[in-house]
Amino acid sequence: MRRARRVEKTITKLAAMDLIYLLGGGRATGHISWPATPGRAWTDCSGFACLLCQVAGIRLNFPAGWTGTLVEEGEEGTSPYFTLFIKEPLQTEGHVIIRLRKRPRWWHFGQPKYRWAECGGRDNPRSGGGPTWFRPTAARIEEFPFRRHFPAVL
């Protein structure tokens, strides 16, 4: 649970920096660096997902990959704590969104059970498309058939 909370705090910090989505933004080295200053172009969806994996203590098999290589990470399926939802991993329009821990019943009354985050994407409420919390529709979630989770994040 501690790792999931650390990931949530990281997303909140990154969202507050008002970063700009950068297509093809920087997994070539296998390490995503923390953005230097607010309001700058930073990384894309897979780079964002990889940074969150780093924060959670997850060691990726393909840290220098792209959205498609995320399909090979972790285990197939979902987790109540940390799951990558991946769309069209072999296409140019691939995208990844992140679902985070299930909220206790008393806490999510009137709100979604899960928290969702993304960088880029058409649901992104930020003008620059940078890292943020968002609320996808059920139809939007169904566009992401590849789901990967990491048992280490509990």
C-alpha positions, -999 to 999 in steps of 0.1 A, spaced: 0 0 0 29 23 7 41 20 -29 7 29 -43 5 60 -21 40 71 -32 28 68 -68 -3 89 -61 18 116 -44 41 117 -75 12 121 -99 -2 150 -78 32 167 -77 37 163 -115 2 176 -122 9 207 -101 39 214 -123 17 220 -154 40 201 -177 35 197 -214 31 164 -232 61 156 -254 54 128 -280 83 104 -281 94 120 -249 124 101 -236 125 64 -227 156 59 -250 180 60 -220 159 36 -200 155 61 -172 130 90 -170 143 120 -152 122 142 -129 112 174 -148 136 202 -141 111 231 -141 74 236 -142 56 244 -175 81 226 -197 77 199 -223 86 167 -205 76 132 -217 49 111 -233 24 85 -219 49 56 -217 76 77 -201 51 88 -175 41 52 -169 77 42 -166 85 70 -141 55 58 -120 69 22 -121 103 36 -109 86 54 -81 68 21 -71 101 2 -71 92 -18 -102 121 -30 -123 111 -30 -159 123 -56 -184 123 -30 -212 130 4 -196 142 19 -229 111 7 -249 80 24 -261 43 19 -254 42 -15 -271 69 -29 -248 48 -22 -217 26 -51 -228 55 -74 -219 59 -60 -184 44 -73 -151 16 -98 -153 -16 -99 -174 -47 -87 -157 -57 -60 -132 -48 -52 -97 -68 -31 -71 -36 -10 -66 -17 -3 -98 -26 -13 -134 -14 -1 -168 -41 -1 -194 -26 -1 -229 -42 6 -262 -30 -5 -296 6 -13 -286 17 -22 -321 2 9 -337 13 45 -339 -17 55 -319 -7 34 -289 -15 50 -255 -13 40 -218 -34 51 -189 -29 42 -153 -55 30 -128 -46 33 -91 -58 18 -59 -94 10 -52 -108 34 -26 -125 21 5 -163 20 2 -169 49 26 -143 71 8 -156 68 -28 -193 74 -20 -205 94 -50 -171 92 -67 -153 66 -89 -139 36 -71 -105 40 -87 -82 70 -95 -70 73 -131 -39 92 -144 -25 99 -179 -1 120 -198 -14 130 -232 -45 114 -246 -78 129 -256 -93 127 -221 -66 149 -206 -81 180 -191 -48 200 -191 -42 224 -220 -6 211 -225 -16 175 -221 9 168 -193 5 144 -164 -28 146 -146 -56 129 -128 -87 123 -150 -120 104 -152 -124 81 -182 -158 69 -193 -165 31 -193 -164 32 -231 -130 49 -231 -116 22 -207 -128 -5 -231 -105 10 -257 -75 -4 -237 -76 -42 -240 -41 -48 -227 -39 -47 -189 -7 -52 -169 -3 -52 -132 26 -56 -108 22 -78 -77 50 -59 -59 27 -28 -56 5 -36 -26 
